[in-house]
Amino acid sequence: MAYLNGLIDLPWWGYIIVTLVMTHITMAAVTIYLHRHQAHRALELHAIPSHFFRLWLWLTTGMQTKQWAAVHRKHHARCEKAEDPHSPWVYGIKTVLWEGAELYRKEARNQETLVKFGKGTPDDWMERNVYTRFGTGGITMMFIINITLFGPNGIWMWATQMVWTPFFAAGVINGLAHWWGYRNFECEDKSTNIFPWGILIAGEELHNNHHTFGTSAKLSYKWYEFDIGWMYIRILSLLGLASVKKSIPVTEEIPTKQVADKDTLEAIISSRYIIAAKYARSLKHICAEEIQRLQAHAKLPNELDWTSFKRWLKQDAKDTPQHEHQLLSNVLSNSPLLQTIYSMRQELTGLWERSSLSPDQLLSKLHDWCHRAEGSNIPELKHFSLKLRQIAMRPA
């Protein structure tokens, strides 16, 4: 009866390691294949990893590529709105965290969503006759495989596999990553980075970075952030099994460049969220000192801190919540300095928002902006403008 204990005999910790490895492969498949490759087309995958990921996801989750890609694309298109399939700001954080998988399944049954957002996903023989036709066949087969290999331990190992992705992907990422965490960029939704080291969920922890640069194959941005999914993509690329189509735009400063040109304009438009973040960081100290001075003279409430004004500087005015408008107006009316800094920041929006202006007209606006910034009595603003003149897109 020894065969009932499975074909593989491991110490107790060995079963845990194997389970963690299998769940990690599943998360890698979700982020590399379903998310970055299928939903956003940020990279191309060779047939070998592509078919492996499809098979593994069928065995460990039963998810269909078209359904997953369609639901996720709709999430981006309707983010934080009533039509968002799984926004914690619509359904509540507890609902998305604990019932996120059910919200996903509900939207995956919406044929209108599949037709509108599911275009371009696999429709070959395997997809039609195996993965879609036998949707639960894979997870049943995985149960048999686990029992055969690991005996009774295979039961809890399989159960862990079945709850891992629904909780971490549908619950934590769709829930916490739109509710709690830090933000590198003030993009138009409420996405957050829940942790700077994307290992447990294969890089999806860096969700604010992803929503800011939705078509980027790389999710990390700051030097201390780590995206293990990107590491796997780079390895696949070196092996000739993947090719990156898009990544986070990278600019460089050219010290000899004294006049802003069309390359400067292109860099500003392509990396507008990065420029906005750099603007706020460059003006940080003078703004913080001004806020403290106003509070010392009882012109601003003590609970207002630099982080609120920094967020306003990162945002385009249209993205500032309505309930904050009065406080922002109060701050600006009490300080010509902050008024200048804020208005100059909002003028930058005119360079990258959709406009009927020609490139030459936009470049003229940029020259005028730099001239006024450098003619101001704000050294930090002048320094930022001089650096802005020098940027260009780094060659790929």
C-alpha positions in Angstrom: 0.0 0.0 0.0 3.1 2.3 -0.1 1.9 3.6 -3.5 -1.0 5.3 -1.7 1.6 7.7 -0.2 2.4 9.0 -3.7 5.3 8.4 -6.0 7.4 11.2 -4.4 8.3 11.1 -0.7 9.5 14.4 0.8 10.1 15.9 4.2 7.3 18.1 5.5 9.1 21.3 4.4 9.7 19.8 1.0 5.9 19.7 0.3 5.7 23.3 1.3 8.5 24.3 -1.0 7.0 22.4 -3.9 3.6 24.1 -3.3 5.1 27.5 -3.2 7.1 26.9 -6.4 3.9 25.7 -8.2 1.9 28.7 -7.0 4.7 31.0 -8.0 4.7 29.6 -11.5 1.0 30.2 -11.7 1.5 33.9 -10.7 4.3 34.2 -13.2 2.0 32.8 -15.9 -0.7 35.3 -14.9 1.5 38.4 -15.0 3.7 37.4 -18.0 1.2 35.6 -20.3 -2.3 36.8 -19.3 -1.5 40.3 -18.2 1.5 41.7 -20.0 1.4 39.6 -23.2 -2.3 39.1 -23.8 -4.2 41.9 -22.1 -1.7 44.8 -22.9 0.5 43.4 -25.7 3.6 44.8 -24.0 5.6 41.9 -25.2 5.6 39.0 -27.7 6.1 35.4 -26.5 7.5 32.5 -28.4 5.1 29.6 -28.9 7.0 27.5 -26.3 6.4 29.7 -23.2 3.1 30.8 -24.5 1.7 27.3 -24.8 3.3 26.2 -21.5 1.6 29.1 -19.7 -1.7 28.4 -21.2 -1.5 24.7 -20.2 -0.3 25.5 -16.7 -3.1 28.1 -16.1 -5.7 25.6 -17.4 -4.3 23.0 -14.9 -4.0 25.4 -11.9 -6.8 27.9 -12.4 -9.2 26.9 -15.2 -9.1 30.5 -16.4 -9.7 31.2 -20.1 -7.4 33.6 -21.8 -10.2 35.6 -23.6 -12.2 36.0 -20.4 -9.2 37.2 -18.3 -8.0 39.6 -20.9 -11.4 41.0 -21.6 -12.2 41.6 -17.9 -8.9 43.2 -17.3 -9.1 45.5 -20.3 -12.5 46.6 -19.2 -11.1 47.4 -15.8 -8.6 49.8 -17.3 -11.2 51.3 -19.6 -13.7 51.9 -16.8 -11.3 52.1 -13.8 -13.0 53.3 -10.6 -16.3 53.9 -12.4 -19.5 52.1 -11.9 -18.7 49.8 -14.8 -15.4 48.7 -13.3 -15.7 44.9 -12.8 -13.9 44.9 -9.4 -13.2 48.4 -8.0 -13.1 48.6 -4.2 -14.3 52.1 -4.6 -17.5 50.7 -6.2 -18.0 47.4 -4.3 -16.1 48.1 -1.1 -12.7 46.9 -0.1 -14.0 43.9 1.9 -16.1 42.6 -1.0 -13.2 42.8 -3.5 -10.7 41.4 -1.1 -12.7 38.4 -0.1 -15.1 37.9 -3.0 -12.9 39.2 -5.9 -12.9 35.8 -7.6 -16.7 35.8 -7.8 -16.7 39.4 -9.2 -14.3 38.2 -11.9 -16.5 35.1 -12.7 -19.6 37.3 -12.9 -17.9 39.7 -15.4 -16.4 36.8 -17.3 -19.9 35.5 -18.1 -20.8 38.9 -19.6 -20.9 38.3 -23.4 -20.9 42.0 -24.1 -17.6 42.4 -22.3 -16.0 39.4 -24.1 -17.1 40.7 -27.5 -15.9 44.3 -26.9 -12.7 43.7 -24.9 -11.7 40.1 -25.8 -10.4 40.7 -29.3 -7.0 39.2 -30.4 -6.8 36.4 -27.9 -6.1 32.8 -28.9 -8.7 31.0 -30.9 -6.9 27.9 -32.1 -7.8 24.2 -31.8 -6.5 23.8 -28.3 -8.4 26.9 -27.0 -11.7 25.8 -28.6 -11.5 22.0 -28.0 -9.6 21.7 -24.7 -9.2 24.9 -22.6 -12.6 26.3 -23.3 -14.6 23.1 -23.8 -13.2 21.5 -20.7 -12.9 24.5 -18.4 -12.8 22.5 -15.2 -11.0 19.5 -16.7 -7.6 21.0 -16.0 -8.0 21.5 -12.3 -9.5 18.0 -12.0 -6.4 16.7 -13.8 -4.2 18.7 -11.5 -5.9 17.1 -8.5 -5.2 13.6 -9.9 -1.6 14.5 -10.6 -1.0 15.9 -7.1 -2.6 12.8 -5.5 -0.5 10.5 -7.7 2.8 12.3 -7.0 2.3 13.3 -3.3 -0.4 11.0 -1.9 -2.6 12.5 0.8 -0.4 15.6 0.9 -1.5 16.3 -2.6 -4.9 17.2 -1.3 -3.9 20.3 0.7 -1.3 21.2 -1.9 -4.0 21.2 -4.6 -6.3 23.2 -2.3 -3.6 25.8 -1.8 -3.1 26.1 -5.5 -6.9 26.6 -6.1 -7.2 29.5 -3.6 -3.8 31.2 -4.2 -4.5 33.0 -7.4 -8.2 33.9 -6.6 -7.0 35.5 -3.3 -3.8 37.2 -4.4 -4.8 38.2 -8.0 -8.5 38.8 -7.7 -8.5 39.9 -4.1 -5.2 41.6 -3.1 -4.3 43.2 -6.5 -7.8 44.2 -7.5 -8.6 45.2 -4.0 -5.7 46.4 -1.9 -3.8 47.7 -4.9 -6.6 50.3 -5.5 -7.0 51.1 -1.8 -3.8 51.1 0.2 -0.1 51.7 -0.5 2.2 54.3 -2.0 2.0 56.1 -5.3 4.9 57.1 -7.5 2.6 58.8 -9.9 -0.7 60.6 -9.7 -2.4 58.9 -12.6 -6.1 59.2 -13.2 -7.2 56.4 -11.0 -6.5 55.3 -7.4 -4.0 52.5 -8.1 -1.2 52.0 -5.6 2.0 50.1 -5.2 1.3 47.8 -2.2 5.0 46.8 -1.9 8.2 47.9 -3.6 9.5 44.3 -4.1 7.2 42.4 -6.5 8.1 38.8 -5.7 5.1 37.2 -4.0 2.7 38.2 -6.8 5.4 38.3 -9.5 5.6 42.0 -9.8 1.9 42.9 -9.7 2.5 44.5 -6.4 3.7 47.6 -8.3 0.2 48.4 -9.5 0.4 52.2 -9.6 3.4 51.9 -11.9 1.4 49.6 -14.1 -1.7 51.8 -14.3 0.5 54.8 -15.1 2.3 53.0 -17.9 -0.3 50.4 -18.9 1.5 49.0 -22.0 4.9 48.6 -20.3 6.3 45.1 -19.9 8.3 46.4 -16.9 6.4 47.3 -13.7 9.3 48.6 -11.5 10.4 52.3 -11.7 12.3 53.5 -8.7 15.8 52.1 -8.1 14.8 50.1 -5.0 11.7 48.5 -6.7 12.1 45.0 -7.9 9.8 43.2 -10.4 10.5 39.5 -10.6 8.2 39.1 -13.6 10.4 41.6 -15.5 13.4 39.5 -14.5 11.8 36.4 -16.0 10.9 38.4 -19.2 14.5 39.5 -19.6 15.7 35.8 -19.2 13.2 34.7 -21.8 14.4 37.5 -24.1 18.0 36.4 -23.8 16.9 32.9 -24.7 15.1 34.2 -27.8 11.7 33.3 -26.3 10.3 36.8 -25.8 10.6 40.3 -27.2 9.6 43.4 -25.4 7.5 45.8 -27.4 7.0 48.6 -24.9 8.5 49.7 -21.5 8.4 52.7 -19.2 9.8 55.6 -21.1 13.3 56.6 -20.2 14.7 60.1 -20.6 18.2 61.4 -20.4 19.7 64.8 -19.8 22.1 66.2 -22.5 24.2 68.8 -20.7 25.2 70.5 -24.0 21.6 71.0 -25.0 20.6 74.6 -24.1 17.5 75.1 -26.2 14.3 73.0 -25.9 13.5 71.3 -29.3 11.1 68.8 -30.6 13.0 66.0 -29.0 12.4 67.8 -25.7 8.8 68.1 -26.4 8.5 64.4 -27.4 10.2 63.4 -24.1 7.9 65.6 -22.0 4.8 64.2 -23.7 5.9 60.6 -23.5 7.0 60.8 -19.8 4.5 63.3 -18.5 3.8 61.5 -15.3 7.5 61.3 -14.6 7.9 65.0 -15.4 5.1 65.9 -13.0 6.7 63.8 -10.3 10.1 65.5 -10.9 8.5 68.9 -10.8 6.9 68.2 -7.4 10.2 66.8 -6.1 12.2 69.8 -7.3 9.9 72.2 -5.6 9.5 70.2 -2.5 11.6 72.2 0.0 10.4 75.6 -0.9 6.8 74.5 -0.9 7.1 72.8 2.5 8.8 75.9 4.0 6.0 78.1 2.6 3.3 75.9 4.1 5.0 75.9 7.5 5.3 79.7 7.3 1.6 80.1 6.5 0.7 77.7 9.4 2.9 79.7 11.8 0.8 82.8 10.9 -2.5 80.8 11.3 -3.3 81.2 7.6 -3.5 77.5 7.0 -4.8 74.6 9.1 -2.1 72.7 10.9 -3.3 69.3 9.6 -2.4 70.4 6.0 1.1 68.9 5.3 3.5 68.9 2.3 2.2 65.5 1.1 -1.2 67.0 0.1 0.4 69.8 -1.9 2.9 67.5 -3.5 0.0 65.4 -4.7 -1.7 68.4 -6.1 1.5 69.3 -8.0 1.7 65.8 -9.4 -1.9 65.9 -10.6 -3.5 67.6 -13.6 -6.2 69.9 -12.1 -9.0 67.8 -13.5 -7.8 64.8 -11.4 -7.9 66.7 -8.1 -11.0 65.4 -6.1 -13.9 67.9 -5.9 -13.9 67.9 -2.1 -10.3 69.2 -2.1 -10.9 72.2 -4.3 -11.8 74.6 -1.5 -8.7 73.7 0.5 -6.5 74.1 -2.5 -8.0 77.4 -3.3 -7.5 78.6 0.2 -3.8 77.6 0.1 -3.2 79.4 -3.2 -5.1 82.5 -2.2 -2.8 82.9 0.9 0.5 82.5 -1.0 1.5 84.1 -4.3 4.6 81.8 -4.2 2.5 78.6 -4.1 0.1 80.1 -6.6 2.9 80.7 -9.1 4.4 77.2 -8.6 1.0 75.5 -8.9 -0.1 77.5 -12.0 3.2 76.9 -13.7 2.7 73.2 -13.1 -0.8 73.2 -14.6 0.5 75.1 -17.7 2.7 72.0 -18.3 -0.5 70.0 -18.7 -1.2 72.0 -21.9 1.9 70.4 -23.4 0.7 66.8 -23.1 -3.0 66.9 -23.0 -4.9 66.2 -26.3 -4.8 69.4 -28.2 -5.3 70.8 -31.7 -2.1 72.7 -31.5 0.7 71.7 -34.0 4.1 70.6 -32.7 5.5 74.0 -33.6 2.9 75.7 -31.5 3.4 73.4 -28.6 7.2 74.0 -28.8 6.5 77.8 -28.8 4.5 77.3 -25.6 7.3 75.3 -24.1 9.8 78.1 -24.9 7.6 80.7 -23.3 7.1 78.5 -20.2 10.9 78.1 -19.8 11.5 81.8 -20.3 9.0 82.7 -17.6 10.2 80.0 -15.2 13.8 81.1 -15.5 12.7 84.8 -15.1 10.9 84.1 -11.8 12.3 84.8 -8.4 12.1 81.1 -7.5 15.6 79.5 -7.9 14.1 75.9 -7.7 11.8 76.7 -10.6 14.6 78.1 -12.6 16.7 75.1 -12.0 13.9 72.7 -13.0 13.4 74.7 -16.3 17.1 74.5 -17.2 17.1 70.8 -16.7 13.8 70.5 -18.6 15.5 72.0 -21.7 18.1 69.3 -21.7 15.9 66.2 -21.7 15.4 63.8 -24.6 14.2 60.2 -25.0 17.0 57.8 -24.4 17.7 55.7 -27.5 16.3 52.1 -27.2 
